[in-house]
Amino acid sequence: MDARLTALLLPGQGAQRERMAGALYGEVPEFTAPMDSFFRALGVEGARLRDEWLRPAPNPALDDALVAQPLLFAVGHALGRWVAATAGGPQVLLGHSAGELAAACLAGVFSPEDGARLMAGRSAALTGGEAGGMLAVAGAPEGLRPLLRDDVAVAAFNGPRQTVLAGPAQPLAETARRLGDAGFTVRPLRSRHAFHSPVLASAADRFARSLSSIGLCAPRTDLWSGRTARRVGATEAVDPRFWADQLALPVLYWPALRALLDAEGTAPGLILLDASADHSLTAPARRHPAVRSGASVVVPLLARPSGDGDDLSALARAREILSERAREAQAAASCAST
């Protein structure tokens, strides 16, 4: 029997938490080394980001994308490096928003050093732009659109009834009131920008210019896009606009995850590694037939901040599962060679 493939899921804006994966820093060498490399590549700014990352809650600085997104990229990339060192792979990568850039780096689209430059360019592209925000709503996009202000957009489709809206602050607040009056559950996300909406079209143009100086390659690992809900092709991967336009276009995370499970989730299935601090990336997957049947399994890499356990224990449990997967892969390879 073939071994299950490992699919690493990487989070984006809104999923950041104080000290996310911070307990691993200095304790897990395969995680610590890429984190330190990222901070060194950013110089003085890297030292500041490290301090903000390790600051205990509450830390309002994490609401700022100029802090949160480089840290989300760095933590996601470092967890991916840990997976590679522990059991090889992952064989499949899927990221949400900034997590898609971390996935691209792990897939070899650009180097970790260029990844640090890319995130600095992304931060620069956001500087001085129009303020805004994002809302998580318990509802499907089609049921929400009639209640949206014209300048509020569907920014992300994260699950069957998990939608994120984005827009300028005042229209977004009015939309939140409309949705609340209509009986929808609404929760503000930790963001001061209207990501994945037309508000950031100019920022996407600026980001594309900075990306043009970075060498882009075709992915060496199966890389799925949360923007297109399909595999990233070689031509797309080397196009700066493909990555830059992500800032202003909606995230189709649930359609991408569903398509991935439909394609790969039957026997022998997938090991879905959730790198988010709140386990939000695999919440919708638990309803998919491949997971409900047991063909695919969900494995968190981090502990919930308010739950039982800690990040080191969560990573130890994940290591056991990945080690078993590595033994299965070795056995399958041995059978194939005889």
Phi, psi and omega in degrees: 000136179291151177282151175297146172280149174260131178241118180266125180252126188240132189275166177233198185308135182103337180266356182293147178221153176303135177055031179301122183064010183297331180294341179280338186290125183085348181251331182242102186303321183292339175269319185295318185300310179293330175297313180297322178298319179297312181297321179296321182297335181264000176063228182300319179297325178295320178296321178294317179297320178299316179297318179294322180299317186270000179287135181289165178286150358276144179226091182300341180300335180288350173286342182273122181298335180291343174259310188295316189290317174300324180289320176299318177299310185297314181294317179298316179297317181294321176295323176296321177294324177296317178301315181298318181288331185279315188217010186076161181084204003292160180275340182223142180229136175215124180240156178251117177058240180301332177296335177292329177289321175297319177298319180297321178296315179296331179279356178089013178294326172210162184282162175302324178294318176291332176298320177296318178295320180298316180291327175295320177293325177294318177297317179297323180294332181275340186296130177083002180282175182293134178290152178193203181193183182219148180232134170267131184232135177277085181182160177277149184306319184294332179278345183264329189305321180297342183259002184273142167294155184302328183262015173251131186240155168288116186262332182204141175246098191261345181189173182307325176226044179228104183235144176244134177251155179214150178172179176300155190303310186292310177299327179293320177296320178294319178296320179300320178294316179301314182294319178298318178297331180274001176096006179277146172276126186234136180223124176294141175264162182279081181206137175255009178234154178266069182298148175062038175220165180301342178304330185259020180298318179293322177297323178297321177297317180294321180294322179299321179294320180288329179292336184295343180268000182253132178287123181249141183233163174293145181294141177265352179235154179299108187245120178259144183259129172283356178268321183254348181065033175207179179296146176279124179276164182299320181293319178297317187298329183264007180261113180305326181294330180300317181278325182290318183294344177304329180301325188250358182251151184293152176270128179252057186296311181296315175302324179292314180296319179297317179295321178297315179293323177296322184280321188241355192275355175279176183307135004278358173086189185236150165258108183271108181268113183266113182267007181277148180286342181249006179062023183286337185290332182255358179305312179290333181295333183296342178269352183283142181305326181295326178277319181297328180280345182092355178297320175246149182232154179256130181229108176286140176269340182233157177274150173296137182302326184257008184257188178282153176088183182216173185296322180296320178292319178298318180292325177296319177295319178296323179299320179299316181293317180292326178295320176296321178297320179296322177293321177298317180296320179295319179295319179296320178294322180293319178295322182292333184273352182261000000 
